Amino acid sequence: MPSSVLARLAGDWQGEEIIATTRWGQGGPATGHFTARLALNGRVLVQDYREERDGAVSLQAHAVFVAEPEHDQYSLYWFDSYGFVPGTPAPGVWNDDSLTFVRSSHRGQTRHVYAFEEDDVLTLRLESSFDGGVKWELVMTGCYHRIA
């Protein structure tokens, strides 16, 4: 059975991002682009992402979203050009109009919150925690529009 949540994420998206200055690098404006397509009878979404800053690609990522058999439960496998390779999938949950994942690694935790403002408008907020989720630091916010 296809996931309607994953189907909403499918397509080509582009938007403006604000990157926070963090231990990973300097902050500033960026443009984000991602293409996402459904696979495996709609139970998987494969996404390719790129972030551009000052006219150059500054980050690339490949993500695989999986709709789990349990209602409103999801998993995220995230690979990026900074060298992140998942040891285990990030668990996620769909609640109202947002899909939230928390990735954990030896570098800390990163929370991804994908929220639909409208069918063709999506926001993403990334936050990191280095103390087991007690405090969260903003990493990035983005607002994307479906372009195809």
C-alpha positions as CSV (number, residue, x, y, z in Angstrom):
1,M,0.0,0.0,0.0
2,P,1.6,3.3,-1.0
3,S,2.3,5.9,1.6
4,S,0.3,9.2,1.0
5,V,2.9,11.0,3.2
6,L,5.8,9.9,1.0
7,A,3.7,10.7,-2.1
8,R,3.3,14.3,-0.9
9,L,7.1,14.6,-0.8
10,A,7.7,13.3,-4.3
11,G,8.6,15.7,-7.0
12,D,11.1,18.5,-7.7
13,W,11.5,21.2,-5.1
14,Q,13.5,24.4,-4.7
15,G,13.7,26.9,-2.0
16,E,15.7,29.4,0.1
17,E,17.6,28.3,3.1
18,I,19.2,30.0,6.1
19,I,22.2,28.1,7.4
20,A,23.2,28.8,11.0
21,T,26.8,29.2,12.0
22,T,27.6,26.0,13.8
23,R,30.6,23.8,14.7
24,W,30.2,22.4,11.2
25,G,30.7,25.7,9.4
26,Q,29.9,29.3,8.6
27,G,26.2,30.4,8.3
28,G,24.5,32.4,5.6
29,P,21.9,32.1,2.9
30,A,21.7,29.1,0.5
31,T,19.4,27.7,-2.1
32,G,18.2,24.1,-1.7
33,H,17.1,21.8,-4.5
34,F,15.8,18.3,-4.2
35,T,14.2,15.7,-6.4
36,A,12.3,12.8,-4.8
37,R,10.7,9.8,-6.4
38,L,8.6,7.0,-5.1
39,A,9.9,3.4,-5.4
40,L,8.9,-0.1,-4.3
41,N,5.2,0.3,-4.7
42,G,5.2,3.7,-2.9
43,R,6.6,2.4,0.4
44,V,10.0,4.1,-0.3
45,L,10.9,7.6,-1.3
46,V,14.4,8.2,-2.8
47,Q,15.6,11.8,-2.5
48,D,18.7,13.6,-4.0
49,Y,19.5,17.0,-2.5
50,R,21.9,19.7,-3.1
51,E,22.6,23.0,-1.4
52,E,24.2,25.9,-3.3
53,R,26.0,28.8,-1.6
54,D,27.7,31.6,-3.6
55,G,27.0,29.9,-6.9
56,A,28.7,26.6,-5.9
57,V,27.4,23.3,-4.5
58,S,28.3,23.2,-0.8
59,L,26.4,20.0,0.3
60,Q,24.9,17.0,-1.4
61,A,22.8,14.3,0.2
62,H,21.0,11.1,-0.8
63,A,18.2,10.1,1.5
64,V,15.9,7.1,1.5
65,F,12.6,7.4,3.4
66,V,10.7,4.2,4.2
67,A,7.1,3.8,5.3
68,E,7.1,1.2,8.0
69,P,4.3,-1.3,8.5
70,E,3.1,0.4,11.6
71,H,0.7,3.3,11.0
72,D,2.5,6.8,10.8
73,Q,6.0,5.3,11.5
74,Y,8.9,6.0,9.1
75,S,12.6,5.5,8.8
76,L,15.2,7.7,7.2
77,Y,18.6,6.6,5.8
78,W,20.8,9.8,5.2
79,F,24.1,9.9,3.3
80,D,25.9,13.2,2.6
81,S,29.0,14.8,1.1
82,Y,30.3,15.6,4.7
83,G,30.8,11.9,5.1
84,F,27.7,10.9,7.1
85,V,26.8,7.3,6.6
86,P,24.0,5.9,8.8
87,G,24.7,3.1,11.2
88,T,21.0,2.6,11.7
89,P,18.0,4.3,10.2
90,A,16.6,7.4,11.9
91,P,13.1,6.7,13.3
92,G,10.4,9.0,12.2
93,V,6.7,9.8,12.9
94,W,4.0,11.6,10.9
95,N,1.9,14.0,13.1
96,D,-0.7,16.3,11.6
97,D,1.2,17.9,8.6
98,S,4.8,17.2,9.7
99,L,7.2,14.3,9.4
100,T,9.9,14.3,12.1
101,F,13.1,12.2,12.3
102,V,15.9,12.1,14.8
103,R,19.3,10.8,13.4
104,S,21.8,9.6,16.0
105,S,25.6,9.0,15.5
106,H,28.9,9.5,17.3
107,R,28.6,13.2,16.2
108,G,25.4,13.7,18.2
109,Q,21.8,13.9,17.1
110,T,20.1,15.7,14.2
111,R,16.4,16.4,14.1
112,H,14.7,16.8,10.7
113,V,11.2,18.4,10.7
114,Y,9.5,18.4,7.3
115,A,6.2,20.4,7.5
116,F,3.7,21.1,4.8
117,E,2.4,24.7,4.7
118,E,0.4,23.9,1.6
119,D,0.4,21.0,-0.9
120,D,3.2,22.7,-2.9
121,V,5.0,24.5,0.0
122,L,7.3,22.5,2.3
123,T,9.5,23.7,5.2
124,L,12.4,21.9,6.7
125,R,14.1,22.7,10.0
126,L,17.3,20.9,11.0
127,E,18.5,21.0,14.6
128,S,21.5,19.3,16.4
129,S,21.9,18.1,19.9
130,F,25.2,17.1,21.5
131,D,23.8,16.2,24.9
132,G,21.3,13.4,24.2
133,G,18.5,15.7,23.1
134,V,18.4,18.0,26.2
135,K,19.3,21.1,24.2
136,W,18.8,21.6,20.5
137,E,20.8,24.1,18.3
138,L,19.4,25.4,15.0
139,V,21.3,24.2,11.9
140,M,19.1,25.2,9.0
141,T,15.7,26.4,8.0
142,G,14.3,26.2,4.5
143,C,11.1,26.9,2.6
144,Y,10.7,25.0,-0.7
145,H,8.2,25.2,-3.5
146,R,7.3,22.4,-5.8
147,I,8.6,23.2,-9.3
148,A,7.5,20.1,-11.1
